[in-house]
């Protein structure tokens, strides 16, 4: 199972995107779980996710995220357009691609 964590300021604005990603994963019959949470608690989540995606509104936290995640898990900022459109399919595709590139294995 691929565990994806979406983070934003409070974990609330990523909730709809999380649901859309879960729906898309079910449609594609992928073994994926998607959770949402606040950026400030990222260290508490370490070991509980395989891919980390930041909401565009917390791009400022990328430096801190880099310190915590570098070399341990893949991380990136969600494309602003995909986030604004709540495009669960595109964001899920990005997360899966990140997983494959980082861990060198399929899901």
C-alpha positions in Angstrom: 0.0 0.0 0.0 1.2 3.5 -0.9 0.5 6.0 1.9 0.1 9.6 0.7 0.0 12.5 3.1 -1.3 15.9 2.1 -0.4 18.8 4.3 -1.7 22.3 4.5 -1.9 25.0 7.3 -4.5 23.2 9.3 -5.3 20.0 7.3 -8.7 21.2 6.4 -8.3 22.6 2.9 -6.7 19.4 1.7 -9.6 17.3 2.9 -11.7 17.6 -0.4 -8.6 16.9 -2.5 -7.9 13.8 -0.3 -11.5 12.5 -1.0 -11.1 13.1 -4.7 -7.8 11.2 -4.7 -9.3 8.3 -2.7 -12.2 8.1 -5.2 -9.7 8.0 -8.1 -7.6 5.3 -6.5 -10.7 3.2 -6.0 -11.7 3.7 -9.7 -8.3 2.5 -10.7 -8.2 -0.3 -8.2 -5.0 1.0 -6.7 -3.8 0.1 -3.2 -3.4 3.6 -1.9 -4.4 5.5 1.2 -4.6 9.3 1.4 -4.6 11.3 4.6 -4.6 15.0 5.3 -3.0 16.9 8.1 -1.4 20.1 9.3 2.1 21.0 8.2 3.2 21.9 11.7 2.8 18.2 12.8 4.9 16.7 10.0 7.5 15.2 12.4 4.8 13.3 14.2 3.8 11.7 10.9 7.2 10.4 9.9 7.1 6.7 9.3 3.4 6.8 8.6 3.5 7.9 5.0 5.4 7.1 1.8 4.8 10.3 -0.2 4.3 13.9 1.1 2.5 16.6 -0.9 2.2 20.2 0.4 -0.7 22.4 -0.4 0.5 25.5 -2.4 -0.5 27.8 0.4 2.2 26.2 2.7 5.0 26.4 0.1 6.8 28.6 2.6 7.3 25.5 4.8 9.3 23.7 2.1 12.6 24.5 3.9 11.5 22.9 7.1 9.9 19.9 5.2 13.3 19.4 3.4 15.1 19.2 6.8 12.7 16.6 8.0 12.1 14.5 4.9 15.2 14.8 2.7 16.4 11.3 1.7 13.7 9.6 3.7 10.5 10.2 1.7 9.7 12.0 -1.6 8.0 15.4 -1.1 6.8 18.3 -3.3 4.3 21.1 -3.6 1.0 20.4 -5.3 0.6 22.3 -8.6 -1.5 25.4 -7.8 -3.8 24.7 -10.8 -4.4 21.1 -9.8 -5.0 22.1 -6.2 -7.4 24.9 -7.2 -9.4 22.6 -9.5 -9.3 19.8 -6.8 -8.0 17.5 -9.6 -7.6 14.3 -7.6 -6.6 12.3 -10.6 -3.6 14.5 -11.6 -2.4 14.8 -8.0 -2.7 11.1 -7.5 -0.8 10.5 -10.7 2.0 12.8 -9.4 2.2 11.1 -6.0 2.4 7.6 -7.7 5.1 8.9 -10.0 7.0 10.3 -7.1 6.7 7.0 -5.2 8.0 5.0 -8.2 10.9 7.3 -8.8 12.0 7.4 -5.1 11.5 3.8 -4.2 12.2 2.3 -7.6 9.2 0.0 -7.5 5.6 -0.2 -8.8 2.5 -0.2 -6.7 
